[in-house]
Amino acid sequence: RLFPLSLAPRFKYNYFHYLHWLKHLLERLGRECTLAVWQNAFKNYNDEFLMQILSEEWTNVTDSDSGDAEDQIAFFLSKLFPLLVENVSAGEARQIIETTPPFHQIRQCFPSPNVVRQITAYEALHLFHDGLALIAESLIDFHGKQGELIAYDAMLEKLVADQKKTISVAEFMSKRLLRYSSEPDEPDIFTAGLEVELIRGSEREVVTHVKECEWARYYQERHPRVGYMMVCSLDNANYESFNKNIRLQHTSTLMEGGKVCDFRVYAIE
């Protein structure tokens, strides 16, 4: 299953994501340890699959809503690195990200990220999740459980920084129910990467069973040590970011070898 991926918006979003991780690690570990973790993550990097994804036929598009990538990057740097962070300047932070996959390879392949193509969810996940998974694995290699929790904290901090617009419980449940009871107007990474059965739904709860998940397949095949942490561990916090009265229950996930992800999203008030 395919969906149209516009590269520019994802390029900018993930550039900010990687910068956020870099700053978080610098603040938690200091300059020397952070650079050692970062370099270790990519010391034996094989970009064959990444280059295969980038070498497929992409179509140039006019920059309608994506904005100028360079202006956005400059803004991100001014926001996260207005001053030295553990002796790392904005310029050095940019250099670190620019030499990190996938940004280095994207720069090599495209004069501008304003391109689009039909892509699988698995390919899209590799494009922008592989690098952070490698950094998380490197954190564990260097610092064990502490490293795993530092990676988790980086993701949680980024979730808070995203500042989703708060909506009512009824509106959230209505949108979720609609998503799983009808086909969307245009496919996206979720329709391409998930097979979901709607069990029941109301204004107070929506129960679904995820029967196929490309996130689970991708991480089980490529990053099994960090799959649950990188993908599933923040699900409840993500739902709460829409409304503090929303909760998630589940007892099984495909990521951990279950037959389904049994999601019950419900209201506590």
LOGUMAR-736241 format. One record per residue (C-alpha): x, y, z; residue in three letters; residue number from 1. Coordinates in Angstrom, 1 decimal, m for minus. Layout:
<nodes>
   east  north     up kolti kolfi
      X      Y      Z   ALA   NUM
...
</nodes>
This chain:
<nodes>
   east  north     up kolti kolfi
    0.0    0.0    0.0   ARG     1
    1.3    3.4   m1.0   LEU     2
    0.7    7.0    0.0   PHE     3
    2.0   10.3   m1.4   PRO     4
    4.9   11.6    0.7   LEU     5
    5.8   15.3    0.4   SER     6
    9.4   15.4    1.5   LEU     7
    9.7   19.1    2.5   ALA     8
    7.3   19.1    5.5   PRO     9
    8.8   15.8    6.8   ARG    10
   12.3   17.1    6.2   PHE    11
   11.7   20.2    8.3   LYS    12
    9.8   18.4   11.1   TYR    13
   12.4   15.8   11.5   ASN    14
   15.3   18.3   11.3   TYR    15
   13.7   19.9   14.4   PHE    16
   13.2   16.5   15.9   HIS    17
   16.9   15.6   15.5   TYR    18
   18.0   19.0   16.8   LEU    19
   15.8   18.5   19.8   HIS    20
   17.4   15.1   20.6   TRP    21
   20.9   16.6   20.1   LEU    22
   20.2   19.4   22.6   LYS    23
   18.6   17.0   25.1   HIS    24
   21.6   14.7   25.0   LEU    25
   24.0   17.6   25.4   LEU    26
   22.2   18.8   28.5   GLU    27
   22.0   15.3   30.0   ARG    28
   25.4   13.9   29.0   LEU    29
   27.6   16.8   28.2   GLY    30
   29.5   17.5   25.0   ARG    31
   32.0   14.7   25.0   GLU    32
   29.6   11.8   25.8   CYS    33
   27.0   13.1   23.4   THR    34
   29.3   13.3   20.5   LEU    35
   30.7    9.8   21.3   ALA    36
   27.1    8.4   21.3   VAL    37
   26.2   10.2   18.1   TRP    38
   29.4    9.1   16.3   GLN    39
   29.0    5.5   17.5   ASN    40
   25.4    5.4   16.2   ALA    41
   26.6    5.9   12.6   PHE    42
   30.1    4.5   12.5   LYS    43
   29.1    1.5   10.4   ASN    44
   26.1    3.1    8.7   TYR    45
   24.9    1.3    5.6   ASN    46
   22.8    3.7    3.5   ASP    47
   22.0    1.3    0.7   GLU    48
   18.3    1.1    1.5   PHE    49
   18.1    4.8    2.2   LEU    50
   19.7    5.6   m1.1   MET    51
   17.4    3.2   m2.9   GLN    52
   14.4    5.1   m1.4   ILE    53
   15.8    8.5   m2.5   LEU    54
   16.8    7.2   m5.9   SER    55
   13.3    6.3   m6.9   GLU    56
   11.3    8.7   m9.1   GLU    57
   10.4   11.8   m7.2   TRP    58
    8.4   14.6   m8.7   THR    59
    9.3   18.3   m8.2   ASN    60
    6.5   20.3   m6.7   VAL    61
    5.9   24.0   m6.3   THR    62
    6.4   25.1   m2.7   ASP    63
    2.8   25.8   m1.8   SER    64
    2.4   25.3    2.0   ASP    65
    5.8   23.9    3.0   SER    66
    7.6   27.2    3.3   GLY    67
   11.3   27.7    2.8   ASP    68
   13.3   24.9    4.4   ALA    69
   16.4   27.1    5.1   GLU    70
   14.4   29.7    6.9   ASP    71
   12.7   27.1    9.0   GLN    72
   16.1   25.5    9.9   ILE    73
   17.5   28.9   10.9   ALA    74
   14.4   29.4   13.1   PHE    75
   14.8   26.0   14.7   PHE    76
   18.5   26.7   15.5   LEU    77
   17.7   30.1   17.0   SER    78
   15.0   28.5   19.1   LYS    79
   17.0   25.5   20.4   LEU    80
   20.6   26.9   20.3   PHE    81
   20.3   30.7   20.9   PRO    82
   23.4   30.3   23.1   LEU    83
   26.1   27.6   23.5   LEU    84
   24.7   24.4   24.8   VAL    85
   27.6   22.5   26.5   GLU    86
   30.0   24.4   24.2   ASN    87
   28.1   23.5   21.1   VAL    88
   27.0   26.4   19.0   SER    89
   24.1   26.7   16.6   ALA    90
   26.6   26.4   13.7   GLY    91
   28.1   23.2   15.1   GLU    92
   24.7   21.8   15.8   ALA    93
   23.7   22.4   12.2   ARG    94
   26.9   20.7   11.0   GLN    95
   26.2   17.6   13.2   ILE    96
   22.6   17.3   11.8   ILE    97
   23.7   18.0    8.2   GLU    98
   26.2   15.0    8.4   THR    99
   23.6   12.7   10.0   THR   100
   21.4   10.3    8.0   PRO   101
   19.0   11.0    6.3   PRO   102
   19.7   14.7    6.0   PHE   103
   23.1   14.3    4.4   HIS   104
   21.8   11.9    1.8   GLN   105
   18.7   14.0    1.1   ILE   106
   21.0   17.0    0.5   ARG   107
   23.1   14.9   m1.9   GLN   108
   20.1   13.8   m3.9   CYS   109
   17.9   16.9   m4.1   PHE   110
   18.8   20.6   m4.6   PRO   111
   15.5   21.2   m2.8   SER   112
   13.3   18.9   m0.6   PRO   113
   10.2   20.1   m2.5   ASN   114
    9.6   16.7   m4.1   VAL   115
    6.9   14.1   m3.7   VAL   116
    6.4   10.4   m4.6   ARG   117
    4.3    7.4   m3.8   GLN   118
    5.9    5.5   m1.0   ILE   119
    5.3    2.6    1.3   THR   120
    4.9    3.2    5.1   ALA   121
    8.0    0.9    5.6   TYR   122
   10.1    3.1    3.4   GLU   123
    8.8    6.3    5.0   ALA   124
    9.7    4.9    8.5   LEU   125
   13.2    4.0    7.4   HIS   126
   13.6    7.5    5.9   LEU   127
   13.1    9.3    9.1   PHE   128
   13.0    6.8   12.0   HIS   129
   16.2    4.9   11.3   ASP   130
   18.6    7.5   12.5   GLY   131
   16.9    8.2   15.8   LEU   132
   16.6    4.4   16.5   ALA   133
   20.4    4.1   15.9   LEU   134
   21.0    6.9   18.4   ILE   135
   18.7    5.3   20.9   ALA   136
   20.6    2.0   20.5   GLU   137
   23.9    3.8   20.9   SER   138
   22.7    5.4   24.1   LEU   139
   21.9    1.9   25.4   ILE   140
   25.3    0.6   24.3   ASP   141
   27.1    3.4   26.2   PHE   142
   24.8    3.9   29.2   HIS   143
   22.5    0.9   29.6   GLY   144
   19.1    1.5   31.2   LYS   145
   20.1    5.1   31.9   GLN   146
   20.6    5.6   28.2   GLY   147
   17.2    4.0   27.4   GLU   148
   15.5    6.4   29.8   LEU   149
   17.4    9.4   28.4   ILE   150
   16.0    8.4   24.9   ALA   151
   12.5    8.1   26.4   TYR   152
   12.8   11.5   28.1   ASP   153
   13.9   13.1   24.8   ALA   154
   10.8   11.7   23.1   MET   155
    8.5   12.8   25.9   LEU   156
   10.1   16.3   26.0   GLU   157
    9.6   16.5   22.2   LYS   158
    5.9   15.5   22.6   LEU   159
    5.4   18.3   25.1   VAL   160
    7.2   20.8   22.8   ALA   161
    4.8   19.9   19.9   ASP   162
    1.9   21.5   21.8   GLN   163
   m1.1   19.9   20.2   LYS   164
   m4.3   21.9   20.1   LYS   165
   m6.6   20.7   23.0   THR   166
  m10.0   19.4   21.8   ILE   167
  m13.0   18.1   23.6   SER   168
  m13.4   14.4   24.4   VAL   169
  m16.4   14.2   22.2   ALA   170
  m14.6   15.7   19.2   GLU   171
  m11.6   13.5   19.7   PHE   172
  m13.8   10.3   19.8   MET   173
  m15.8   11.5   16.8   SER   174
  m12.7   12.0   14.7   LYS   175
  m11.2    8.6   15.8   ARG   176
  m14.5    6.8   15.1   LEU   177
  m14.8    8.4   11.7   LEU   178
  m11.2    7.5   10.8   ARG   179
  m11.8    3.8   11.5   TYR   180
  m15.3    3.5   10.1   SER   181
  m14.6    5.1    6.7   SER   182
  m11.9    5.5    4.1   GLU   183
  m10.1    8.8    4.1   PRO   184
  m10.2   11.1    1.1   ASP   185
   m6.4   10.7    0.6   GLU   186
   m4.2    7.8    1.8   PRO   187
   m1.6    8.7    4.4   ASP   188
    1.1    6.8    6.3   ILE   189
   m1.5    5.4    8.7   PHE   190
   m3.8    4.0    6.0   THR   191
   m0.8    2.6    4.2   ALA   192
    0.8    1.2    7.4   GLY   193
   m2.0   m0.1    9.5   LEU   194
   m4.9   m2.5    9.2   GLU   195
   m7.4   m1.6   11.9   VAL   196
  m10.7   m3.3   12.9   GLU   197
  m13.2   m1.1   14.7   LEU   198
  m14.7   m3.1   17.5   ILE   199
  m17.0   m0.4   19.0   ARG   200
  m17.2    3.3   19.4   GLY   201
  m19.2    6.1   21.2   SER   202
  m18.7    9.6   22.5   GLU   203
  m16.9    8.1   25.5   ARG   204
  m14.7    5.4   24.0   GLU   205
  m13.4    3.9   20.8   VAL   206
  m12.1    0.3   20.8   VAL   207
  m10.0   m0.9   17.9   THR   208
   m7.8   m3.9   17.1   HIS   209
   m4.7   m3.2   15.0   VAL   210
   m4.1   m6.4   13.0   LYS   211
   m1.2   m5.2   10.8   GLU   212
    1.3   m2.6   11.7   CYS   213
    4.3   m1.5    9.6   GLU   214
    5.8    0.2   12.6   TRP   215
    6.0   m3.2   14.4   ALA   216
    7.3   m4.9   11.3   ARG   217
   10.0   m2.2   10.7   TYR   218
   11.3   m2.2   14.2   TYR   219
   11.1   m5.9   14.7   GLN   220
   13.2   m6.3   11.6   GLU   221
   15.7   m3.5   12.0   ARG   222
   15.6   m2.1   15.6   HIS   223
   14.0   m4.7   17.9   PRO   224
   15.8   m3.4   21.1   ARG   225
   14.1   m0.1   20.9   VAL   226
   10.8   m0.7   19.0   GLY   227
    8.3   m0.5   21.9   TYR   228
   10.1    2.5   23.4   MET   229
   10.3    4.5   20.2   MET   230
    6.8    3.8   18.9   VAL   231
    4.4    2.5   21.6   CYS   232
    5.6    3.8   25.0   SER   233
    4.2    7.4   24.5   LEU   234
    0.8    6.4   23.1   ASP   235
   m1.1    7.3   26.3   ASN   236
    0.8   10.6   26.8   ALA   237
    0.1   11.4   23.1   ASN   238
   m3.7   10.9   23.7   TYR   239
   m3.6   13.0   26.9   GLU   240
   m1.9   15.8   24.9   SER   241
   m5.2   16.2   23.1   PHE   242
   m7.2   16.2   26.2   ASN   243
   m6.2   15.5   29.8   LYS   244
   m9.3   13.3   30.3   ASN   245
   m8.4   10.8   27.6   ILE   246
   m6.7    7.5   28.5   ARG   247
   m5.4    4.5   26.6   LEU   248
   m5.7    0.8   27.7   GLN   249
   m4.1   m2.1   26.0   HIS   250
   m2.9   m5.5   27.0   THR   251
   m1.3   m6.7   23.8   SER   252
    0.8   m5.1   21.0   THR   253
    2.1   m6.5   17.7   LEU   254
    5.4   m4.8   18.6   MET   255
    5.9   m7.2   21.5   GLU   256
    4.7  m10.3   19.5   GLY   257
    0.9  m10.2   20.3   GLY   258
   m1.7  m11.1   17.7   LYS   259
   m3.2   m7.6   17.8   VAL   260
   m2.9   m4.2   19.4   CYS   261
   m6.0   m4.1   21.5   ASP   262
   m6.6   m0.3   21.9   PHE   263
   m9.3    1.1   24.1   ARG   264
   m9.2    4.9   24.1   VAL   265
  m11.7    6.2   26.6   TYR   266
  m12.7    9.2   28.7   ALA   267
  m12.2    9.3   32.5   ILE   268
  m14.7   12.1   33.1   GLU   269
</nodes>
